[in-house]
Amino acid sequence: MVAVHECEKTVTQFEITVEGGKAAVTPTQASANVECSDVTWASVVLGGMSASEAAAHGLLIAAKAGACKTLDIFATGPIPFCQEYF
């Protein structure tokens, strides 16, 4: 479960399921395993920084030890091409 603190002062909570090389997201109200700002989440999900690195720098809070390892999948491989700046 992920909780993203949006700049508009709302919190978006969702669960990510990774299966067969694809990720699916569903809304949830369950307790978050990972919490971060929307800016940090953009960097993690686009592969610019692993969740473990974000946690080490205090940019992401992980309630469970394995939560970062699951999200580190997004930082595996080449960084996707994107010209949008966050």
Backbone as a printed PyTorch tensor [residue, N CA C, xyz], in Angstrom:
tensor([[[  0.8320,  -1.1700,   0.0000],
         [  0.0000,   0.0000,   0.0000],
         [  0.8850,   1.2430,   0.0000]],

        [[  0.5110,   2.2020,  -0.7930],
         [  1.2810,   3.4350,  -0.9440],
         [  0.3670,   4.6210,  -0.6260]],

        [[  0.8850,   5.5840,   0.0950],
         [  0.1790,   6.8370,   0.3450],
         [  1.0420,   7.9660,  -0.2090]],

        [[  0.4730,   8.7120,  -1.1440],
         [  1.1870,   9.8290,  -1.7600],
         [  0.5420,  11.1260,  -1.2790]],

        [[  1.3500,  11.9590,  -0.6390],
         [  0.8810,  13.2540,  -0.1500],
         [  1.0070,  14.2590,  -1.2960]],

        [[ -0.1360,  14.6180,  -1.8480],
         [ -0.1870,  15.5020,  -3.0130],
         [  0.0440,  16.9600,  -2.6000]],

        [[  0.5490,  17.7550,  -3.5330],
         [  0.8030,  19.1750,  -3.2490],
         [ -0.5000,  19.9350,  -2.9970]],

        [[ -1.6300,  19.3730,  -3.4250],
         [ -2.9290,  20.0080,  -3.1890],
         [ -3.4700,  19.7080,  -1.7880]],

        [[ -2.6440,  19.0830,  -0.9430],
         [ -2.9720,  18.7650,   0.4550],
         [ -3.9060,  17.5600,   0.5910]],

        [[ -4.0440,  16.7500,  -0.4370],
         [ -4.8060,  15.5070,  -0.3370],
         [ -3.8210,  14.3420,  -0.2530]],

        [[ -4.3100,  13.1870,   0.1530],
         [ -3.4890,  11.9850,   0.2110],
         [ -4.1580,  10.9290,  -0.6640]],

        [[ -3.4120,  10.4170,  -1.6190],
         [ -3.8950,   9.3660,  -2.4980],
         [ -3.3180,   8.0440,  -2.0250]],

        [[ -4.2000,   7.0750,  -1.7490],
         [ -3.7550,   5.7710,  -1.2660],
         [ -4.1190,   4.7060,  -2.2860]],

        [[ -3.1570,   3.8130,  -2.5690],
         [ -3.4090,   2.7580,  -3.5430],
         [ -2.5160,   1.5580,  -3.2750]],

        [[ -2.9180,   0.4510,  -3.8670],
         [ -2.1540,  -0.7940,  -3.7870],
         [ -1.6210,  -1.1030,  -5.1720]],

        [[ -0.3840,  -1.5400,  -5.2520],
         [  0.2300,  -1.9070,  -6.5250],
         [  0.4180,  -3.4160,  -6.5480]],

        [[ -0.0620,  -4.0350,  -7.6180],
         [  0.1330,  -5.4630,  -7.8190],
         [  1.0290,  -5.6320,  -9.0370]],

        [[  2.1590,  -6.3070,  -8.8710],
         [  3.0860,  -6.5530,  -9.9750],
         [  3.0060,  -8.0330, -10.3110]],

        [[  2.6290,  -8.3040, -11.5550],
         [  2.4550,  -9.6910, -11.9760],
         [  2.6890,  -9.8010, -13.4780]],

        [[  3.4750, -10.7840, -13.8750],
         [  3.7120, -11.0080, -15.2940],
         [  4.3510,  -9.8370, -16.0080]],

        [[  5.1840,  -9.0820, -15.3120],
         [  5.8570,  -7.9470, -15.9320],
         [  5.0080,  -6.6940, -16.0460]],

        [[  3.8120,  -6.7080, -15.4610],
         [  2.9250,  -5.5500, -15.5190],
         [  2.5150,  -5.1420, -14.1140]],

        [[  2.2410,  -3.8740, -13.9410],
         [  1.7930,  -3.3560, -12.6540],
         [  0.3640,  -2.8530, -12.7820]],

        [[ -0.4380,  -3.1470, -11.7670],
         [ -1.8190,  -2.6590, -11.7140],
         [ -2.0070,  -1.9230, -10.3920]],

        [[ -2.7980,  -0.8600, -10.4280],
         [ -3.0240,  -0.0320,  -9.2430],
         [ -4.5150,  -0.0250,  -8.9270]],

        [[ -4.8330,  -0.2050,  -7.6360],
         [ -6.2140,  -0.1180,  -7.1780],
         [ -6.2700,   0.7680,  -5.9320]],

        [[ -7.3020,   1.5960,  -5.8220],
         [ -7.4480,   2.4510,  -4.6420],
         [ -7.6460,   1.5950,  -3.3920]],

        [[ -7.2120,   2.0940,  -2.2390],
         [ -7.3900,   1.3880,  -0.9750],
         [ -7.4450,   2.3930,   0.1640]],

        [[ -8.0120,   1.9560,   1.2670],
         [ -8.0170,   2.7460,   2.4920],
         [ -7.1850,   2.0570,   3.5650]],

        [[ -6.4780,   0.9980,   3.1930],
         [ -5.6440,   0.2480,   4.1380],
         [ -4.4470,   1.0880,   4.5750]],

        [[ -3.8450,   0.6960,   5.6740],
         [ -2.6540,   1.3920,   6.1700],
         [ -1.5270,   1.3010,   5.1500]],

        [[ -0.8370,   2.4020,   4.9650],
         [  0.2280,   2.4620,   3.9620],
         [  1.5080,   1.8070,   4.4620]],

        [[  2.1620,   1.0740,   3.5710],
         [  3.4930,   0.5330,   3.8450],
         [  4.5550,   1.5560,   3.4900]],

        [[  4.2100,   2.4650,   2.5630],
         [  5.1400,   3.4870,   2.0800],
         [  4.3890,   4.8150,   1.9880]],

        [[  5.0270,   5.8820,   2.4600],
         [  4.4600,   7.2260,   2.3440],
         [  5.5160,   8.1790,   1.8160]],

        [[  5.1040,   9.0580,   0.9020],
         [  6.0350,  10.0430,   0.3560],
         [  5.2480,  11.1730,  -0.2910]],

        [[  5.9700,  12.2080,  -0.6970],
         [  5.3370,  13.3220,  -1.4100],
         [  5.1130,  12.9290,  -2.8640]],

        [[  4.2990,  13.7090,  -3.5430],
         [  4.0490,  13.4440,  -4.9560],
         [  5.3200,  13.6120,  -5.7990]],

        [[  6.1800,  14.5220,  -5.4110],
         [  7.4330,  14.7430,  -6.1380],
         [  8.3550,  13.5280,  -6.0020]],

        [[  8.4660,  13.0080,  -4.7880],
         [  9.2860,  11.8100,  -4.5750],
         [  8.6830,  10.6240,  -5.2970]],

        [[  7.3550,  10.4750,  -5.2320],
         [  6.7020,   9.3480,  -5.9070],
         [  6.9740,   9.3910,  -7.4090]],

        [[  6.9160,  10.5570,  -8.0130],
         [  7.1900,  10.6800,  -9.4490],
         [  8.6020,  10.1890,  -9.7570]],

        [[  9.5600,  10.5490,  -8.9520],
         [ 10.9390,  10.1120,  -9.1650],
         [ 11.0810,   8.6080,  -9.0030]],

        [[ 10.3940,   8.0390,  -8.0110],
         [ 10.4730,   6.5870,  -7.7690],
         [  9.7900,   5.8090,  -8.8880]],

        [[  8.5770,   6.1770,  -9.2380],
         [  7.8130,   5.3970, -10.2150],
         [  8.3660,   5.5460, -11.6360]],

        [[  9.0480,   6.6540, -11.9220],
         [  9.6510,   6.8320, -13.2450],
         [ 11.0860,   6.3070, -13.3030]],

        [[ 11.5790,   5.7600, -12.1900],
         [ 12.8940,   5.1230, -12.1880],
         [ 14.0710,   6.0450, -11.9680]],

        [[ 13.8350,   7.2970, -11.6500],
         [ 14.9370,   8.2250, -11.4290],
         [ 15.6780,   7.9790, -10.1210]],

        [[ 14.9820,   7.3970,  -9.1490],
         [ 15.5670,   7.0960,  -7.8450],
         [ 14.8280,   5.8680,  -7.3070]],

        [[ 15.5700,   4.9350,  -6.7360],
         [ 14.9000,   3.7700,  -6.1690],
         [ 14.2090,   4.1630,  -4.8640]],

        [[ 13.2140,   3.3920,  -4.4770],
         [ 12.5200,   3.6450,  -3.2210],
         [ 13.4840,   3.5070,  -2.0480]],

        [[ 14.4170,   2.5700,  -2.1390],
         [ 15.4070,   2.3930,  -1.0760],
         [ 16.2890,   3.6280,  -0.9300]],

        [[ 16.6910,   4.2240,  -2.0640],
         [ 17.4860,   5.4580,  -2.0160],
         [ 16.6740,   6.5960,  -1.4110]],

        [[ 15.4110,   6.7010,  -1.8200],
         [ 14.5450,   7.7560,  -1.2840],
         [ 14.3980,   7.6100,   0.2260]],

        [[ 14.2340,   6.3790,   0.7050],
         [ 14.1160,   6.1300,   2.1440],
         [ 15.4200,   6.4810,   2.8670]],

        [[ 16.5490,   6.1400,   2.2570],
         [ 17.8510,   6.4360,   2.8650],
         [ 18.0780,   7.9410,   3.0150]],

        [[ 17.4880,   8.7250,   2.1180],
         [ 17.6420,  10.1860,   2.1600],
         [ 16.5150,  10.8690,   2.9410]],

        [[ 15.6120,  10.0670,   3.5180],
         [ 14.5200,  10.6290,   4.3050],
         [ 13.3870,  11.1920,   3.4760]],

        [[ 13.3220,  10.8570,   2.2000],
         [ 12.2740,  11.3630,   1.3190],
         [ 11.0570,  10.4550,   1.2810]],

        [[ 11.1830,   9.2570,   1.8100],
         [ 10.1330,   8.2520,   1.7800],
         [ 10.1420,   7.5250,   3.1160]],

        [[  8.9750,   7.2660,   3.6620],
         [  8.8640,   6.5390,   4.9280],
         [  8.3080,   5.1550,   4.6240]],

        [[  9.0420,   4.1190,   5.0120],
         [  8.6090,   2.7400,   4.8060],
         [  8.2580,   2.1130,   6.1490]],

        [[  6.9950,   1.6760,   6.3050],
         [  6.5430,   1.0570,   7.5450],
         [  7.0090,  -0.3870,   7.6480]],

        [[  7.2340,  -1.0290,   6.4970],
         [  7.6910,  -2.4130,   6.4640],
         [  9.0070,  -2.4830,   5.6970]],

        [[  9.9040,  -3.3270,   6.1770],
         [ 11.2400,  -3.4240,   5.5730],
         [ 11.1970,  -3.8190,   4.1010]],

        [[ 10.3450,  -4.7210,   3.6980],
         [ 10.3090,  -5.1930,   2.3190],
         [  9.5970,  -4.2790,   1.3450]],

        [[  8.9260,  -3.2600,   1.8410],
         [  8.1450,  -2.3800,   0.9690],
         [  9.0130,  -1.6730,  -0.0660]],

        [[ 10.1660,  -1.2060,   0.3260],
         [ 11.0530,  -0.5080,  -0.6190],
         [ 11.5700,  -1.4610,  -1.6820]],

        [[ 11.8890,  -2.6710,  -1.3040],
         [ 12.4190,  -3.6320,  -2.2780],
         [ 11.4210,  -3.8880,  -3.3960]],

        [[ 10.1460,  -3.9550,  -3.0690],
         [  9.1200,  -4.1570,  -4.0860],
         [  9.0820,  -2.9680,  -5.0450]],

        [[  9.1150,  -1.7510,  -4.5050],
         [  9.0570,  -0.5590,  -5.3500],
         [ 10.3580,  -0.3030,  -6.1030]],

        [[ 11.4650,  -0.8950,  -5.6470],
         [ 12.7450,  -0.7410,  -6.3480],
         [ 12.6890,  -1.3140,  -7.7660]],

        [[ 11.6930,  -2.1310,  -8.0570],
         [ 11.5080,  -2.6890,  -9.4010],
         [ 11.4440,  -1.5740, -10.4420]],

        [[ 10.8300,  -0.4440, -10.0690],
         [ 10.6830,   0.6690, -11.0170],
         [ 12.0240,   1.2720, -11.4270]],

        [[ 13.0580,   1.1000, -10.6030],
         [ 14.3760,   1.6660, -10.9000],
         [ 15.2830,   0.6690, -11.6120]],

        [[ 14.7600,  -0.5160, -11.9170],
         [ 15.5460,  -1.5460, -12.5970],
         [ 15.4920,  -1.3160, -14.1040]],

        [[ 16.6310,  -1.3550, -14.7390],
         [ 16.6810,  -1.1560, -16.1870],
         [ 16.8770,   0.2940, -16.5380]],

        [[ 16.7780,   0.6160, -17.8220],
         [ 17.0130,   1.9990, -18.2530],
         [ 15.9020,   2.9340, -17.7800]],

        [[ 16.2760,   4.1660, -17.5050],
         [ 15.2940,   5.1710, -17.1140],
         [ 14.4600,   5.5260, -18.3400]],

        [[ 13.1350,   5.5500, -18.2010],
         [ 12.2990,   5.8750, -19.3600],
         [ 12.5420,   7.2910, -19.8720]],

        [[ 12.3490,   7.4810, -21.1550],
         [ 12.5160,   8.8030, -21.7600],
         [ 11.3360,   9.6730, -21.3950]],

        [[ 11.5920,  10.8290, -20.8700],
         [ 10.5390,  11.7550, -20.4730],
         [ 11.0830,  13.1690, -20.4900]],

        [[ 10.3610,  14.0850, -21.1120],
         [ 10.8100,  15.4820, -21.1090],
         [ 10.0080,  16.3350, -20.1530]],

        [[  9.1640,  15.7150, -19.3520],
         [  8.3880,  16.4700, -18.3690],
         [  9.2120,  16.5950, -17.0920]],

        [[  9.3240,  17.7880, -16.5800],
         [ 10.1100,  18.0360, -15.3760],
         [  9.1950,  18.1370, -14.1740]],

        [[  9.5790,  17.5020, -13.0950],
         [  8.7480,  17.4970, -11.8880],
         [  9.3510,  18.3810, -10.8390]]])
